[in-house]
Amino acid sequence: MSLVIVGPLAFDAIKTPFGETDKIVGGAAVFAGLAASFLYDNVKLISVVGEDFGDNIEILQRRHIDTSGVEVIAGGKTFFWSGKYHNDMNSRDTLATDLNVLADFDPKIPDSYQDCDYLLLGNLTPRIQIDALDRLQSKPKLIVLDTMNYWMNSALEDLKAILKKVDVLTINDSEARQLSQEYSLVKAAAKIAEMGPKYLIIKKGEHGALLFSEGQVFSAPALPLADVFDPTGAGDAFAGGFLGYLARVNTINFSNMKNAVIYGSAMASFCVEKFGSQRLETLTQEEIAGRIQQFVALSRFEISE
Amino acid sequence: MSLVIVGPLAFDAIKTPFGETDKIVGGAAVFAGLAASFLYDNVKLISVVGEDFGDNIEILQRRHIDTSGVEVIAGGKTFFWSGKYHNDMNSRDTLATDLNVLADFDPKIPDSYQDCDYLLLGNLTPRIQIDALDRLQSKPKLIVLDTMNYWMNSALEDLKAILKKVDVLTINDSEARQLSQEYSLVKAAAKIAEMGPKYLIIKKGEHGALLFSEGQVFSAPALPLADVFDPTGAGDAFAGGFLGYLARVNTINFSNMKNAVIYGSAMASFCVEKFGSQRLETLTQEEIAGRIQQFVALSRFEISE
């Protein structure tokens, strides 16, 4: 049994009010993979990089992540994204998006990945998400799809096709409103459920996350932070932590889903503490356990009457 | 022992995407008073109305609220506010603000109100809040102040003076940022604590509320609602429910404060279900108990490892 993540590996150049970076390692697969690796020990990646990615793959291998599904294109250049965050850290401008080898990404599934029980289809062209899923010989126990407004604008039919095949969708609140054409998130959740996913997670950044399923709803807080250093990858770290927890407990029900949302939120809260994947690279199990206790303290109340 | 609320009584005319009202009863004192009356049975109001308010005072008296501190100005006209909510229900345009008798509001404290242990200084000119507090012969056990950005812009020195004298401040997130000049709510809370209030409640509407005190933080969810019919008064209903709960349990600590935030959130969630104070007028204890259980289900998770 394994947890497989399909998603981009990238170089990112990031400007925030706290500083800026040259090209550092990024991409959904890095953030999700690192986050998942702290909760589950058989994590495998499917991605593509250019020859320039070089030794950076060791960031993943040091966390015992299987990278045999990461294709290296000889002479190719790795996907590059550059962005600048505004003072509120909630909005950003994209300065550059050079798809490079990602433009022709054709996901290949090593035979050793066919034991996949937990699949994360990270934010990518819906067509590639469909191809990756079709190439698995048996349907995973749980499929999580992450996507964004860009694909709702440019590839809505493919997105609707993959939505029919997944169990969990993670998007943010404005994307939920766009996809459903409903302002109320309760109504949005009901409409999105009709599109396929049994579980919907609406990510609200500093306002936490909502989990909807079959008339039930759970509200997870976000940890109030003194400093958000770099929001890049927080949503991917959330998805990795979420699915890593579920793979570990290996039982799908609403109660475990709620806990998984808390673990995802915890991993996202670490991610934003440093630039890029730096914080996730150095995380310890003790720090994670402590952060989970912070989430318990943050949200627990006891009304006795 | 009593719970005293100082705040405006008003006529409101409201337009929302769901409809519009002629002049209906409104004002912070109505919403806060009604909400508090379901949780504590000795609620007293200090306010001012014009002769045109007439029998509307019975809305409060039917809930056994003491209105002997509501001054009626012969020949005067009651404060009138009119607003139009946008489709997102989070932003609104003010169409009219006719202060009328509120312009010369000089709060008078009946002798029978001098048993006040719990005081809510509803959203008003800070100068009037100071006067009301000064006219109480003994300091209440707990003083809650509600205010808004308008007073930060127009009466900051008076606001800072009253902040030094109160225990709890309730404001929204953008107001917390404005008052503290800090974007991070954690840093904002630390700065505002230095201004006086031991407890800070940051109201975030559909995103819930945060309670800060002495390095502790609690995040209360908002109940996801299919329809928000009219947001007017939600913040006042929150404050009334919050203080009503604390008066009932009559012990001030962080644990009770957390519960009080949940009760306040529950009363706010009822308030928005109909126009004006209609929903609060017809509420039952059974409905409140059921709503509290919804908040428990919404936020409870059990991580055993």
Boltz contact constraints between the chains, C-beta under 6 A:
constraints:
  - contact:
      token1: [A, 184]
      token2: [B, 226]
      max_distance: 6.0
  - contact:
      token1: [A, 185]
      token2: [B, 224]
      max_distance: 6.0
  - contact:
      token1: [A, 186]
      token2: [B, 224]
      max_distance: 6.0
  - contact:
      token1: [A, 186]
      token2: [B, 226]
      max_distance: 6.0
  - contact:
      token1: [A, 187]
      token2: [B, 226]
      max_distance: 6.0
  - contact:
      token1: [A, 207]
      token2: [B, 207]
      max_distance: 6.0
  - contact:
      token1: [A, 217]
      token2: [B, 224]
      max_distance: 6.0
  - contact:
      token1: [A, 219]
      token2: [B, 221]
      max_distance: 6.0
  - contact:
      token1: [A, 219]
      token2: [B, 298]
      max_distance: 6.0
  - contact:
      token1: [A, 219]
      token2: [B, 299]
      max_distance: 6.0
  - contact:
      token1: [A, 221]
      token2: [B, 219]
      max_distance: 6.0
  - contact:
      token1: [A, 224]
      token2: [B, 185]
      max_distance: 6.0
  - contact:
      token1: [A, 224]
      token2: [B, 186]
      max_distance: 6.0
  - contact:
      token1: [A, 224]
      token2: [B, 217]
      max_distance: 6.0
  - contact:
      token1: [A, 226]
      token2: [B, 184]
      max_distance: 6.0
  - contact:
      token1: [A, 226]
      token2: [B, 186]
      max_distance: 6.0
  - contact:
      token1: [A, 226]
      token2: [B, 187]
      max_distance: 6.0
  - contact:
      token1: [A, 258]
      token2: [B, 301]
      max_distance: 6.0
  - contact:
      token1: [A, 259]
      token2: [B, 301]
      max_distance: 6.0
  - contact:
      token1: [A, 259]
      token2: [B, 303]
      max_distance: 6.0
  - contact:
      token1: [A, 262]
      token2: [B, 301]
      max_distance: 6.0
  - contact:
      token1: [A, 298]
      token2: [B, 219]
      max_distance: 6.0
  - contact:
      token1: [A, 299]
      token2: [B, 219]
      max_distance: 6.0
  - contact:
      token1: [A, 299]
      token2: [B, 299]
      max_distance: 6.0
  - contact:
      token1: [A, 301]
      token2: [B, 258]
      max_distance: 6.0
  - contact:
      token1: [A, 301]
      token2: [B, 259]
      max_distance: 6.0
  - contact:
      token1: [A, 301]
      token2: [B, 262]
      max_distance: 6.0
  - contact:
      token1: [A, 303]
      token2: [B, 259]
      max_distance: 6.0
